[in-house]
Amino acid sequence: MTELPRYEYVKLADAIAADIASGKLPQGAALPGERAMTDLYRVSIGTVRRAVVELRKRGLVATLPAKGTYVIGMPEAVGDTPEENEPNG
């Protein structure tokens, strides 16, 4: 089966999530501004905005109006959901 292509905003969100998981962006760290991210990742402002929305949905960042976007969580590892860790029985 052929793997479907991923949207650019998902690729960007995954890259930022990887930086959070590795500690490059620790909890409390501010993400670069939107314009800075467009230059850093060579994507459009719309892609940056959608990536930030995706990261908020994942519970990794929070945006404070007129303050910026900050890391608030770590990505969950596969198998870390409570249902998968409960004993069978």
Secondary structure, DSSP 4 states (H G I P E B T S, - for coil): -PPPPPPHHHHHHHHHHHHHHHTSS-TTPBPPPHHHHHHHHT--HHHHHHHHHHHHHTTSEEEETTTEEEE---PPPTT-SHHHHS---
